[in-house]
Amino acid sequence: MVLDLKIDVREEKNIPIVSINGEIDIYTYPKLTETLNSIIEKGSTEIVINLENVRYIDSTGLGALADGANRVFDQGGHVSIICNKPQVKKIFDVSGLAKRNLSLFPSEREAVDNARKHLKP
Protein backbone atom coordinates (compact mmCIF):
# COMPACT_ATOMS: atom_id res chain seq x y z
CA MET A 1 0.00 0.00 0.00
CA VAL A 2 1.38 3.39 -1.02
CA LEU A 3 0.01 6.48 0.67
CA ASP A 4 -0.24 8.77 -2.31
CA LEU A 5 -1.32 12.06 -0.78
CA LYS A 6 0.45 15.38 -0.37
CA ILE A 7 -1.19 18.30 1.38
CA ASP A 8 0.13 21.86 1.37
CA VAL A 9 -1.46 24.70 3.31
CA ARG A 10 -0.84 28.37 2.63
CA GLU A 11 -2.77 31.54 3.41
CA GLU A 12 -4.04 34.27 1.18
CA LYS A 13 -5.54 37.28 2.94
CA ASN A 14 -6.33 35.27 6.11
CA ILE A 15 -7.92 32.45 4.13
CA PRO A 16 -6.26 29.04 4.36
CA ILE A 17 -5.85 27.33 1.00
CA VAL A 18 -5.41 23.58 1.25
CA SER A 19 -3.88 22.10 -1.91
CA ILE A 20 -4.21 18.34 -2.21
CA ASN A 21 -2.23 16.17 -4.59
CA GLY A 22 -2.88 12.46 -5.04
CA GLU A 23 -5.69 10.18 -3.95
CA ILE A 24 -8.10 10.67 -1.07
CA ASP A 25 -9.25 7.25 0.05
CA ILE A 26 -9.58 4.99 3.08
CA TYR A 27 -5.80 4.95 3.54
CA THR A 28 -5.11 8.67 3.14
CA TYR A 29 -8.20 10.42 4.51
CA PRO A 30 -6.82 10.58 8.11
CA LYS A 31 -4.09 12.96 6.91
CA LEU A 32 -6.74 15.20 5.33
CA THR A 33 -8.90 15.06 8.46
CA GLU A 34 -5.92 15.98 10.63
CA THR A 35 -5.07 18.95 8.40
CA LEU A 36 -8.65 20.26 8.34
CA ASN A 37 -9.05 19.80 12.10
CA SER A 38 -5.88 21.80 12.71
CA ILE A 39 -7.12 24.66 10.52
CA ILE A 40 -10.59 24.66 12.11
CA GLU A 41 -9.17 24.55 15.65
CA LYS A 42 -7.20 27.71 14.84
CA GLY A 43 -10.54 29.46 14.26
CA SER A 44 -10.65 29.65 10.46
CA THR A 45 -14.22 30.06 9.27
CA GLU A 46 -13.48 30.25 5.54
CA ILE A 47 -11.41 27.50 3.95
CA VAL A 48 -10.50 26.91 0.31
CA ILE A 49 -9.66 23.33 -0.68
CA ASN A 50 -7.96 22.84 -4.02
CA LEU A 51 -8.69 19.44 -5.58
CA GLU A 52 -7.18 20.22 -9.01
CA ASN A 53 -4.46 17.60 -8.49
CA VAL A 54 -6.66 14.92 -6.94
CA ARG A 55 -6.79 11.89 -9.18
CA TYR A 56 -9.26 9.88 -7.14
CA ILE A 57 -11.59 10.33 -4.16
CA ASP A 58 -13.68 7.62 -2.53
CA SER A 59 -16.54 7.81 -0.04
CA THR A 60 -14.22 8.07 2.98
CA GLY A 61 -12.44 11.02 1.38
CA LEU A 62 -15.76 12.63 0.58
CA GLY A 63 -16.84 12.00 4.16
CA ALA A 64 -13.71 13.74 5.48
CA LEU A 65 -14.47 16.80 3.35
CA ALA A 66 -18.14 16.75 4.40
CA ASP A 67 -17.22 16.47 8.08
CA GLY A 68 -14.80 19.38 7.79
CA ALA A 69 -17.40 21.46 5.95
CA ASN A 70 -19.98 20.69 8.65
CA ARG A 71 -17.60 21.74 11.41
CA VAL A 72 -16.81 25.00 9.60
CA PHE A 73 -20.53 25.60 8.96
CA ASP A 74 -21.28 25.08 12.67
CA GLN A 75 -18.87 27.96 13.37
CA GLY A 76 -20.68 30.19 10.89
CA GLY A 77 -18.26 29.56 8.04
CA HIS A 78 -18.06 28.02 4.62
CA VAL A 79 -15.81 25.76 2.56
CA SER A 80 -15.02 26.56 -1.08
CA ILE A 81 -13.80 23.63 -3.18
CA ILE A 82 -11.77 24.04 -6.38
CA CYS A 83 -12.81 21.18 -8.59
CA ASN A 84 -12.32 21.28 -12.34
CA LYS A 85 -12.16 17.56 -13.13
CA PRO A 86 -15.51 16.17 -14.29
CA GLN A 87 -14.96 12.77 -12.65
CA VAL A 88 -14.29 14.37 -9.24
CA LYS A 89 -17.03 16.99 -9.61
CA LYS A 90 -19.51 14.23 -10.41
CA ILE A 91 -18.94 12.70 -6.96
CA PHE A 92 -19.98 15.97 -5.31
CA ASP A 93 -23.01 16.31 -7.58
CA VAL A 94 -24.21 12.74 -7.01
CA SER A 95 -23.72 12.95 -3.24
CA GLY A 96 -25.56 16.27 -2.95
CA LEU A 97 -22.69 17.81 -0.98
CA ALA A 98 -22.38 20.67 -3.46
CA LYS A 99 -25.80 21.85 -2.31
CA ARG A 100 -25.00 21.81 1.41
CA ASN A 101 -22.16 23.39 3.37
CA LEU A 102 -19.69 23.79 0.55
CA SER A 103 -19.50 25.28 -2.91
CA LEU A 104 -17.60 24.17 -6.00
CA PHE A 105 -15.54 26.51 -8.16
CA PRO A 106 -13.53 25.93 -11.35
CA SER A 107 -10.57 28.10 -10.29
CA GLU A 108 -8.67 29.19 -7.21
CA ARG A 109 -9.37 32.86 -7.92
CA GLU A 110 -13.14 32.30 -7.90
CA ALA A 111 -12.97 30.18 -4.73
CA VAL A 112 -10.83 32.74 -2.87
CA ASP A 113 -13.07 35.60 -4.01
CA ASN A 114 -16.09 33.70 -2.69
CA ALA A 115 -14.38 33.02 0.63
CA ARG A 116 -13.41 36.70 0.99
CA LYS A 117 -17.08 37.70 0.56
CA HIS A 118 -18.02 35.51 3.51
CA LEU A 119 -15.03 36.35 5.72
CA LYS A 120 -16.06 38.08 8.91
CA PRO A 121 -14.06 41.23 9.72
C-alpha positions as CSV (number, residue, x, y, z in Angstrom):
1,M,0.0,0.0,0.0
2,V,1.4,3.4,-1.0
3,L,0.0,6.5,0.7
4,D,-0.2,8.8,-2.3
5,L,-1.3,12.1,-0.8
6,K,0.5,15.4,-0.4
7,I,-1.2,18.3,1.4
8,D,0.1,21.9,1.4
9,V,-1.5,24.7,3.3
10,R,-0.8,28.4,2.6
11,E,-2.8,31.5,3.4
12,E,-4.0,34.3,1.2
13,K,-5.5,37.3,2.9
14,N,-6.3,35.3,6.1
15,I,-7.9,32.4,4.1
16,P,-6.3,29.0,4.4
17,I,-5.9,27.3,1.0
18,V,-5.4,23.6,1.3
19,S,-3.9,22.1,-1.9
20,I,-4.2,18.3,-2.2
21,N,-2.2,16.2,-4.6
22,G,-2.9,12.5,-5.0
23,E,-5.7,10.2,-4.0
24,I,-8.1,10.7,-1.1
25,D,-9.2,7.3,0.1
26,I,-9.6,5.0,3.1
27,Y,-5.8,5.0,3.5
28,T,-5.1,8.7,3.1
29,Y,-8.2,10.4,4.5
30,P,-6.8,10.6,8.1
31,K,-4.1,13.0,6.9
32,L,-6.7,15.2,5.3
33,T,-8.9,15.1,8.5
34,E,-5.9,16.0,10.6
35,T,-5.1,19.0,8.4
36,L,-8.7,20.3,8.3
37,N,-9.1,19.8,12.1
38,S,-5.9,21.8,12.7
39,I,-7.1,24.7,10.5
40,I,-10.6,24.7,12.1
41,E,-9.2,24.6,15.6
42,K,-7.2,27.7,14.8
43,G,-10.5,29.5,14.3
44,S,-10.6,29.6,10.5
45,T,-14.2,30.1,9.3
46,E,-13.5,30.3,5.5
47,I,-11.4,27.5,4.0
48,V,-10.5,26.9,0.3
49,I,-9.7,23.3,-0.7
50,N,-8.0,22.8,-4.0
51,L,-8.7,19.4,-5.6
52,E,-7.2,20.2,-9.0
53,N,-4.5,17.6,-8.5
54,V,-6.7,14.9,-6.9
55,R,-6.8,11.9,-9.2
56,Y,-9.3,9.9,-7.1
57,I,-11.6,10.3,-4.2
58,D,-13.7,7.6,-2.5
59,S,-16.5,7.8,0.0
60,T,-14.2,8.1,3.0
61,G,-12.4,11.0,1.4
62,L,-15.8,12.6,0.6
63,G,-16.8,12.0,4.2
64,A,-13.7,13.7,5.5
65,L,-14.5,16.8,3.4
66,A,-18.1,16.8,4.4
67,D,-17.2,16.5,8.1
68,G,-14.8,19.4,7.8
69,A,-17.4,21.5,6.0
70,N,-20.0,20.7,8.6
71,R,-17.6,21.7,11.4
72,V,-16.8,25.0,9.6
73,F,-20.5,25.6,9.0
74,D,-21.3,25.1,12.7
75,Q,-18.9,28.0,13.4
76,G,-20.7,30.2,10.9
77,G,-18.3,29.6,8.0
78,H,-18.1,28.0,4.6
79,V,-15.8,25.8,2.6
80,S,-15.0,26.6,-1.1
81,I,-13.8,23.6,-3.2
82,I,-11.8,24.0,-6.4
83,C,-12.8,21.2,-8.6
84,N,-12.3,21.3,-12.3
85,K,-12.2,17.6,-13.1
86,P,-15.5,16.2,-14.3
87,Q,-15.0,12.8,-12.7
88,V,-14.3,14.4,-9.2
89,K,-17.0,17.0,-9.6
90,K,-19.5,14.2,-10.4
91,I,-18.9,12.7,-7.0
92,F,-20.0,16.0,-5.3
93,D,-23.0,16.3,-7.6
94,V,-24.2,12.7,-7.0
95,S,-23.7,12.9,-3.2
96,G,-25.6,16.3,-3.0
97,L,-22.7,17.8,-1.0
98,A,-22.4,20.7,-3.5
99,K,-25.8,21.8,-2.3
100,R,-25.0,21.8,1.4
101,N,-22.2,23.4,3.4
102,L,-19.7,23.8,0.5
103,S,-19.5,25.3,-2.9
104,L,-17.6,24.2,-6.0
105,F,-15.5,26.5,-8.2
106,P,-13.5,25.9,-11.4
107,S,-10.6,28.1,-10.3
108,E,-8.7,29.2,-7.2
109,R,-9.4,32.9,-7.9
110,E,-13.1,32.3,-7.9
111,A,-13.0,30.2,-4.7
112,V,-10.8,32.7,-2.9
113,D,-13.1,35.6,-4.0
114,N,-16.1,33.7,-2.7
115,A,-14.4,33.0,0.6
116,R,-13.4,36.7,1.0
117,K,-17.1,37.7,0.6
118,H,-18.0,35.5,3.5
119,L,-15.0,36.4,5.7
120,K,-16.1,38.1,8.9
121,P,-14.1,41.2,9.7
